[in-house]
């Protein structure tokens, strides 16, 4: 297989992984909101990430892959940002905020990713990325609809903080990948385990109501553990290995579109005309970046990059 065809196949796999992760995480906004009817955020999060890490270690053992962690300090930092910060803060934000709108605020992440990628990884913002960024910014502003942004002020800041943590974790993941080959499942398992430890400490220390172990909660927890945590984050780290940080980040803006749509259909959260227009702009950004990524990875010179 020639190098161009290898690059094309890697891009195709990354796009497929990105689509799967987007669907799993998009619908999970509804599942998380429903799960919080039976448990407070930190205990729910501890169970989600703890069992998610356990599932990944079992998978490593079944596949006979190495269990020993590599680049432990950076992996611990990744876990603190991606698991403790990103997942913990978004679950906290969901306690009082509407699922669709909290998802949109968390997904300010791509803008932070572009900035951090430029500062720390020297990834320039070029050509079609600027157009996609414009669509994304316009789409987010329309989706957010600040005049009707539900939830408390605390919920809004927590959701944005979650997005910042996620963007920073993407930079750390890139650093790890640049230091040599890593096993995606191993890295995901260890970062999740290490990130779960602070969550458990918070869950034990913070006052919380007892968990209601109903059928609904068990189903919500199972969905969060397997497709929305173990599988989705392994897919995300693979996407980060293949695609530039900014492309991977902005491309995930399809997730809040799914979250807002699912919340409207299943939870009765109203989608305004502005939010509908915002979804269209976000999809336009996604298509723009996907096209640019496919062209550039196959070695086709894109005129807007100065070729």
C-alpha positions as CSV (number, residue, x, y, z in Angstrom):
1,X,0.0,0.0,0.0
2,X,1.5,3.4,-1.0
3,X,1.8,6.3,1.4
4,X,-1.0,8.4,-0.1
5,X,-3.4,5.4,0.1
6,X,-2.3,4.8,3.7
7,X,-3.1,8.5,4.5
8,X,-6.4,8.3,2.7
9,X,-7.4,5.2,4.7
10,X,-6.3,6.7,8.0
11,X,-8.4,9.8,7.2
12,X,-11.4,7.6,6.4
13,X,-11.1,5.7,9.6
14,X,-10.7,8.9,11.6
15,X,-13.9,10.3,10.0
16,X,-15.8,7.1,10.8
17,X,-14.5,7.2,14.4
18,X,-15.5,10.8,14.7
19,X,-19.0,10.0,13.4
20,X,-19.4,7.2,15.9
21,X,-18.1,9.2,18.8
22,X,-20.4,12.1,17.9
23,X,-23.5,10.0,17.9
24,X,-22.7,8.3,21.2
25,X,-21.9,11.5,23.0
26,X,-24.7,13.5,21.3
27,X,-27.5,11.3,22.5
28,X,-25.8,10.9,25.9
29,X,-26.9,14.4,26.9
30,X,-30.4,13.1,27.2
31,X,-29.2,10.0,29.0
32,X,-27.1,12.0,31.5
33,X,-30.0,14.4,32.3
34,X,-32.3,11.4,32.9
35,X,-29.7,9.7,35.1
36,X,-29.4,12.8,37.3
37,X,-33.0,12.2,38.4
38,X,-31.7,9.2,40.4
39,X,-28.2,10.4,41.6
40,X,-26.2,13.6,42.2
41,X,-23.5,14.6,39.7
42,X,-20.3,13.5,41.4
43,X,-21.5,10.0,42.5
44,X,-23.0,9.4,39.0
45,X,-19.7,10.6,37.4
46,X,-17.6,8.4,39.7
47,X,-19.6,5.3,38.7
48,X,-19.5,6.2,35.1
49,X,-15.8,6.8,34.7
50,X,-14.8,4.1,37.3
51,X,-16.7,1.3,35.5
52,X,-15.6,2.8,32.2
53,X,-12.0,2.4,33.1
54,X,-12.6,-1.1,34.5
55,X,-14.2,-2.1,31.2
56,X,-11.2,-0.9,29.2
57,X,-8.7,-2.8,31.5
58,X,-10.8,-6.0,31.0
59,X,-10.6,-5.4,27.2
60,X,-6.8,-4.9,27.4
61,X,-6.5,-8.2,29.2
62,X,-8.7,-10.0,26.7
63,X,-6.7,-8.6,23.8
64,X,-3.4,-9.5,25.6
65,X,-2.2,-5.9,25.3
66,X,0.2,-4.3,27.7
67,X,-1.3,-3.1,31.0
68,X,1.6,-1.0,32.1
69,X,1.1,2.8,31.6
70,X,3.4,4.8,29.5
71,X,4.3,8.5,30.0
72,X,2.6,8.4,33.4
73,X,2.9,12.1,34.3
74,X,1.3,13.3,31.0
75,X,-1.3,10.5,31.2
76,X,-2.2,11.7,34.7
77,X,-2.5,15.3,33.5
78,X,-4.7,14.0,30.6
79,X,-6.9,12.2,33.1
80,X,-7.2,15.3,35.3
81,X,-8.3,17.4,32.3
82,X,-10.3,15.0,30.3
83,X,-12.0,12.9,33.0
84,X,-12.0,15.0,36.2
85,X,-12.4,18.4,34.5
86,X,-14.4,17.8,31.3
87,X,-16.8,15.1,32.5
88,X,-17.0,16.2,36.1
89,X,-17.8,19.8,35.3
90,X,-20.4,19.0,32.6
91,X,-22.3,16.6,34.9
92,X,-22.3,19.3,37.6
93,X,-23.6,21.8,35.0
94,X,-26.3,19.5,33.9
95,X,-27.7,19.3,37.4
96,X,-29.4,22.7,36.9
97,X,-28.9,23.5,33.2
98,X,-31.0,22.4,30.2
99,X,-29.3,19.4,28.4
100,X,-29.3,21.0,25.0
101,X,-28.0,24.3,26.0
102,X,-25.4,23.0,28.4
103,X,-24.1,20.8,25.5
104,X,-23.7,23.9,23.3
105,X,-21.7,25.7,26.0
106,X,-19.4,22.7,26.5
107,X,-18.8,22.7,22.8
108,X,-17.2,26.0,22.9
109,X,-14.2,23.6,23.2
110,X,-13.3,23.8,19.5
111,X,-12.5,27.5,19.7
112,X,-10.3,26.9,22.7
113,X,-8.7,24.0,20.8
114,X,-7.8,26.2,17.9
115,X,-6.2,28.8,20.2
116,X,-4.3,26.3,22.3
117,X,-3.3,24.3,19.2
118,X,-1.8,27.5,17.7
119,X,0.0,28.5,20.9
120,X,1.3,25.1,22.1
121,X,1.5,23.0,18.9
122,X,2.2,25.7,16.3
123,X,-0.8,24.6,14.3
124,X,-1.7,27.5,12.1
125,X,-5.3,28.5,11.3
126,X,-5.6,28.5,7.5
127,X,-7.9,29.0,4.6
128,X,-11.1,26.9,5.0
129,X,-10.5,26.6,8.8
130,X,-11.3,30.3,9.0
131,X,-14.5,29.8,7.1
132,X,-15.4,26.9,9.3
133,X,-14.6,28.9,12.4
134,X,-16.9,31.7,11.1
135,X,-19.7,29.2,10.6
136,X,-19.1,27.6,13.9
137,X,-19.0,30.9,15.8
138,X,-22.2,32.0,14.1
139,X,-23.8,28.7,14.7
140,X,-22.9,28.6,18.4
141,X,-24.2,32.2,19.0
142,X,-27.5,31.2,17.3
143,X,-27.8,28.0,19.2
144,X,-27.0,29.6,22.5
145,X,-29.6,32.3,22.0
146,X,-28.3,34.3,25.0
147,X,-31.7,36.0,25.6
148,X,-33.2,32.6,26.4
149,X,-30.2,30.6,27.7
150,X,-31.7,28.3,30.4
151,X,-30.0,27.3,33.6
152,X,-28.2,29.2,36.4
153,X,-25.2,31.4,35.9
154,X,-23.2,28.8,37.8
155,X,-24.3,26.1,35.3
156,X,-23.2,28.2,32.4
157,X,-19.7,28.8,33.8
158,X,-19.3,25.2,34.7
159,X,-20.2,24.2,31.1
160,X,-17.7,26.6,29.6
161,X,-15.1,25.4,32.1
162,X,-15.7,21.8,30.9
163,X,-15.1,22.9,27.3
164,X,-11.8,24.6,28.3
165,X,-10.6,21.4,30.1
166,X,-11.5,19.3,27.1
167,X,-9.6,21.6,24.7
168,X,-6.5,21.5,27.1
169,X,-6.7,17.7,27.2
170,X,-6.6,17.5,23.4
171,X,-3.3,19.4,23.6
172,X,-1.9,17.0,26.2
173,X,-3.0,14.0,24.0
174,X,-1.2,15.5,21.1
175,X,2.0,15.8,23.2
176,X,1.7,12.2,24.2
177,X,1.3,11.0,20.6
178,X,4.3,13.1,19.5
179,X,6.6,11.3,22.0
180,X,6.1,8.0,20.4
181,X,3.5,5.3,19.6
182,X,0.9,4.6,22.3
183,X,-1.8,2.1,22.6
184,X,-5.1,4.0,22.4
185,X,-7.0,1.6,24.7
186,X,-4.2,1.6,27.2
187,X,-4.0,5.4,27.3
188,X,-7.8,5.8,27.5
189,X,-8.0,3.3,30.4
190,X,-5.2,4.9,32.4
191,X,-6.2,8.5,31.9
192,X,-9.8,7.5,32.9
193,X,-8.6,5.6,36.0
194,X,-6.3,8.4,37.2
195,X,-9.0,11.0,36.4
196,X,-11.6,9.1,38.4
197,X,-9.6,9.2,41.7
198,X,-10.3,13.0,42.3
199,X,-13.9,12.4,41.3
200,X,-14.3,9.7,43.9
201,X,-12.7,12.0,46.6
202,X,-15.2,14.7,45.7
203,X,-18.1,12.3,45.6
204,X,-17.2,11.0,49.1
205,X,-16.5,14.5,50.6
206,X,-19.4,16.4,49.1
207,X,-22.9,16.0,50.6
208,X,-25.2,14.0,48.2
209,X,-28.5,12.1,48.3
210,X,-28.5,8.3,48.1
211,X,-28.5,6.8,44.7
212,X,-31.8,5.4,43.5
213,X,-30.9,2.1,41.9
214,X,-33.9,1.9,39.6
215,X,-34.0,0.3,36.2
216,X,-33.8,3.7,34.5
217,X,-30.7,4.6,36.4
218,X,-29.0,1.2,35.7
219,X,-29.7,1.7,31.9
220,X,-28.4,5.3,32.0
221,X,-25.3,4.2,33.8
222,X,-24.7,1.3,31.4
223,X,-25.0,3.6,28.4
224,X,-22.6,6.1,30.0
225,X,-20.0,3.4,30.9
226,X,-19.8,1.5,27.6
227,X,-20.6,3.6,24.5
228,X,-20.5,7.1,25.9
229,X,-17.3,6.7,28.0
230,X,-15.1,3.7,27.2
231,X,-15.8,3.5,23.4
232,X,-16.3,7.2,22.8
233,X,-13.1,8.4,24.4
234,X,-11.0,5.7,22.7
235,X,-12.4,6.9,19.4
236,X,-11.7,10.5,20.4
237,X,-8.0,9.8,21.1
238,X,-7.7,7.9,17.8
239,X,-9.1,11.0,16.0
240,X,-6.6,13.2,17.7
241,X,-3.8,10.9,16.6
242,X,-4.8,11.3,12.9
243,X,-6.3,14.7,12.5
244,X,-5.0,18.2,13.5
245,X,-6.3,19.4,16.9
246,X,-8.4,22.3,15.4
247,X,-10.0,20.0,12.8
248,X,-10.8,17.3,15.4
249,X,-12.2,20.0,17.8
250,X,-14.4,21.9,15.4
251,X,-15.7,18.7,13.8
252,X,-17.2,17.6,17.0
253,X,-19.6,20.5,16.9
254,X,-22.1,18.1,15.4
255,X,-22.5,16.6,18.9
256,X,-24.5,19.5,20.4
257,X,-26.7,19.5,17.4
258,X,-27.7,15.9,18.2
259,X,-27.9,16.7,21.9
260,X,-30.2,19.7,21.3
261,X,-32.4,17.7,18.9
262,X,-32.6,14.7,21.2
263,X,-33.4,16.9,24.2
264,X,-36.2,18.6,22.2
265,X,-37.7,15.3,21.1
266,X,-37.3,13.3,24.3
267,X,-37.2,15.8,27.1
268,X,-39.5,18.4,25.5
269,X,-36.8,21.1,25.5
270,X,-37.9,23.7,23.0
271,X,-35.8,24.4,19.9
272,X,-36.2,28.0,18.7
273,X,-35.8,29.2,15.1
274,X,-32.4,30.7,16.0
275,X,-31.3,27.3,17.4
276,X,-32.4,25.6,14.2
277,X,-30.5,28.1,12.1
278,X,-27.5,27.6,14.4
279,X,-27.6,23.8,13.8
280,X,-27.5,24.4,10.1
281,X,-24.4,26.7,10.4
282,X,-22.6,24.1,12.6
283,X,-23.3,21.4,10.1
284,X,-21.9,23.7,7.4
285,X,-18.7,24.1,9.5
286,X,-18.5,20.3,9.9
287,X,-18.8,19.7,6.2
288,X,-16.2,22.4,5.4
289,X,-13.7,20.9,7.7
290,X,-14.3,17.3,6.7
291,X,-13.8,18.2,3.1
292,X,-10.6,20.1,3.8
293,X,-9.3,17.3,6.0
294,X,-10.0,14.7,3.3
295,X,-8.3,16.7,0.6
296,X,-5.2,17.6,2.6
297,X,-4.7,14.1,4.0
298,X,-4.8,12.7,0.4
299,X,-2.0,15.0,-0.6
300,X,-4.2,17.3,-2.7
301,X,-3.0,20.9,-2.6
302,X,-5.6,23.3,-1.4
303,X,-5.3,26.7,-3.0
304,X,-6.4,28.6,0.0
305,X,-3.4,27.4,1.9
306,X,-1.1,29.4,-0.3
307,X,-0.3,26.6,-2.8
